[in-house]
Every structure is written in C-alpha cells, then in structure tokens.
C-alpha cells in the first residue's frame, strides 16, 4: 500500500523521465528539419520549455526528499533514440514526426492532469502549481501542432510533388 505522497513521488519520477524522452525526441526532430521553419522554431521553443520543466520537476522531487530515477530516465532516453532513428527512415518524416509529437504531447497532458490531482490529494500545493504551469505549456504545444498539421501536410505534399525538391524534412 502506498500513500498519496508516495504515489505522487513515483509519478513525478515518471514525468521527469518523460521530459528526458521529450528533450531527446524534440532535439533530434529539430536538428533534422530543414524546410519547415515554423515547425522548427516552435519545437526549439518547446525544447527550452522542456528544460524548465525538468528543473521544476527536479525541485518538486527534491522537496519530497528524493531524486529522479536514473533507470527511468535512461530508459526514456533510449526509447527516444529508437523513435528518432525510426522516424528518420520514413519518406514523410516531417509529417509523421509532427503527428507523433502531437500524440506525445497528449500523453504529457494526461500525465500532468494525474499529477495535479495527486498533488492536490497529497496536500502538496507547490507541486500542484508546478504541474498546472507545465500542463499549460503542454496544452499550448499540442494545440499548436494540431492547428498546424494541415498547413504542414499541404507544404509537405507540395514539396513532395515537385521534382528535385526534398520534402521529408
């Protein structure tokens, strides 16, 4: 049996690993984008947000007397590496990457929604406020991706149909 605070701490470690994975995936994607400047700029902005999120999570975990899980963090980075390698092999890399990013953002939204409820249950208003701040950033990124998927798709299709023009990234 675990207390609300013990569950909160475990889920904070999960979120920390998730943000490690996000950092790796976003960096790999941003490095490969060549022909879609708006997407690259937004991803680079979210990388900076991700760094801030990691710091905030570190502080929450430390305040609860613990540290991030090295095993969870390493596993998440390994998964991100595999995703980046797999994505780079696709002829429609930029579109699939944006779709995957949108899905990942929604997983993060779910995770922070859970963390907010857990922090509230544990009586940890500081962690709750941090998770609410991070949640807003994840929602903004998901919304941006959703709103820009049509124009990204159209740009990809136009580049793909043009002779001697690279479209995939």
C-alpha positions as CSV (number, residue, x, y, z in Angstrom):
1,X,0.0,0.0,0.0
2,X,1.3,3.5,-0.9
3,X,0.4,6.9,0.5
4,X,-0.8,9.7,-1.9
5,X,2.6,11.3,-1.4
6,X,4.5,8.1,-2.3
7,X,2.4,7.7,-5.5
8,X,2.9,11.4,-6.3
9,X,6.7,11.0,-6.0
10,X,6.7,7.9,-8.2
11,X,4.6,9.7,-10.8
12,X,6.9,12.8,-10.6
13,X,9.8,10.5,-11.4
14,X,7.8,9.1,-14.3
15,X,7.2,12.7,-15.5
16,X,10.9,13.5,-15.2
17,X,11.8,10.5,-17.4
18,X,9.0,11.6,-19.8
19,X,10.6,15.0,-20.1
20,X,14.0,13.4,-20.7
21,X,12.4,11.5,-23.5
22,X,10.7,14.6,-24.8
23,X,14.0,16.5,-24.8
24,X,15.8,13.8,-26.8
25,X,12.9,13.5,-29.3
26,X,12.5,17.2,-29.8
27,X,16.2,17.8,-30.3
28,X,16.5,15.0,-32.8
29,X,13.5,16.4,-34.7
30,X,14.7,20.0,-34.6
31,X,18.1,19.0,-35.9
32,X,16.7,17.3,-38.9
33,X,14.1,19.8,-40.0
34,X,15.3,21.8,-43.0
35,X,12.4,23.1,-45.0
36,X,9.7,23.8,-42.4
37,X,10.9,26.9,-40.4
38,X,7.7,27.5,-38.4
39,X,7.7,23.9,-37.1
40,X,11.5,24.1,-36.3
41,X,11.0,27.3,-34.4
42,X,8.1,26.0,-32.3
43,X,10.0,22.8,-31.5
44,X,13.0,24.8,-30.4
45,X,10.8,26.9,-28.2
46,X,9.3,23.8,-26.6
47,X,12.8,22.4,-26.0
48,X,13.5,25.4,-23.9
49,X,10.2,24.9,-22.1
50,X,11.2,21.3,-21.5
51,X,14.5,22.3,-19.9
52,X,12.5,24.5,-17.5
53,X,10.0,21.7,-16.8
54,X,12.8,19.3,-16.0
55,X,14.2,21.8,-13.5
56,X,10.8,22.3,-11.9
57,X,10.3,18.6,-11.6
58,X,13.7,18.2,-10.0
59,X,12.8,20.8,-7.4
60,X,9.5,19.0,-6.6
61,X,11.2,15.6,-6.3
62,X,13.9,17.1,-4.1
63,X,11.4,18.9,-1.9
64,X,9.8,15.5,-1.3
65,X,13.2,14.1,-0.2
66,X,14.1,12.1,-3.2
67,X,15.8,12.2,-6.6
68,X,14.9,11.3,-10.2
69,X,15.1,7.7,-11.2
70,X,18.2,7.0,-13.2
71,X,16.8,3.8,-14.6
72,X,13.6,5.5,-15.8
73,X,15.5,8.5,-17.2
74,X,17.9,6.2,-19.2
75,X,15.0,4.0,-20.4
76,X,13.2,7.1,-21.7
77,X,16.2,8.4,-23.5
78,X,16.8,5.0,-25.1
79,X,13.2,5.0,-26.3
80,X,13.6,8.5,-27.7
81,X,16.7,7.4,-29.6
82,X,14.9,4.5,-31.2
83,X,12.0,6.7,-32.2
84,X,14.4,9.3,-33.8
85,X,16.2,6.6,-35.7
86,X,12.9,5.0,-36.9
87,X,11.5,8.4,-37.9
88,X,14.5,9.3,-39.9
89,X,13.9,6.3,-42.2
90,X,10.5,7.5,-43.3
91,X,10.0,9.4,-46.6
92,X,7.4,11.5,-44.8
93,X,9.5,12.1,-41.7
94,X,8.3,15.6,-41.0
95,X,4.6,14.7,-41.1
96,X,5.0,11.6,-39.1
97,X,7.2,13.5,-36.6
98,X,4.6,16.1,-36.1
99,X,1.9,13.5,-35.7
100,X,4.0,11.7,-33.1
101,X,4.7,14.9,-31.4
102,X,1.0,15.6,-31.1
103,X,0.4,12.2,-29.6
104,X,3.3,12.6,-27.2
105,X,2.0,16.0,-26.0
106,X,-1.4,14.4,-25.2
107,X,0.3,11.7,-23.2
108,X,2.1,14.5,-21.3
109,X,-1.2,16.3,-20.8
110,X,-2.7,13.2,-19.3
111,X,0.3,12.7,-17.0
112,X,0.2,16.3,-15.7
113,X,-3.6,16.0,-15.2
114,X,-3.0,13.0,-13.0
115,X,-0.1,14.7,-11.2
116,X,-2.3,17.7,-10.4
117,X,-5.0,15.5,-8.9
118,X,-2.3,13.5,-6.9
119,X,-0.6,16.6,-5.6
120,X,-4.0,18.0,-4.5
121,X,-4.8,14.7,-2.8
122,X,-1.4,14.7,-1.1
123,X,-1.9,18.3,0.1
124,X,1.2,19.5,-1.9
125,X,0.1,22.8,-3.3
126,X,3.6,23.7,-4.6
127,X,3.8,20.6,-6.8
128,X,0.2,21.2,-7.9
129,X,1.1,24.7,-9.0
130,X,4.2,23.5,-10.9
131,X,2.2,20.8,-12.7
132,X,-0.5,23.3,-13.6
133,X,2.2,25.5,-15.1
134,X,3.7,22.6,-17.1
135,X,0.3,21.4,-18.2
136,X,-0.5,24.8,-19.7
137,X,2.7,24.6,-21.8
138,X,1.9,21.0,-22.9
139,X,-1.6,22.0,-23.9
140,X,-0.2,25.0,-25.9
141,X,2.2,22.8,-27.7
142,X,-0.4,20.2,-28.5
143,X,-2.8,22.9,-29.7
144,X,-0.1,24.4,-31.9
145,X,0.7,21.1,-33.5
146,X,-3.0,20.3,-34.1
147,X,-3.6,23.7,-35.6
148,X,-0.6,23.5,-37.9
149,X,-0.9,19.9,-39.1
150,X,-3.0,20.8,-42.1
151,X,-0.6,23.5,-43.4
152,X,2.4,21.3,-42.7
153,X,0.8,18.5,-44.6
154,X,0.0,20.8,-47.5
155,X,3.6,22.1,-47.6
156,X,4.9,18.5,-47.5
157,X,2.6,17.5,-50.3
158,X,3.6,20.4,-52.4
159,X,7.3,19.7,-51.9
160,X,6.8,16.0,-52.4
161,X,5.1,16.6,-55.8
162,X,7.8,18.9,-57.0
163,X,10.7,17.4,-59.0
164,X,14.2,17.6,-57.4
165,X,12.8,19.0,-54.1
166,X,13.3,17.3,-50.8
167,X,10.1,17.1,-48.7
168,X,10.8,14.6,-45.9
169,X,12.5,17.1,-43.6
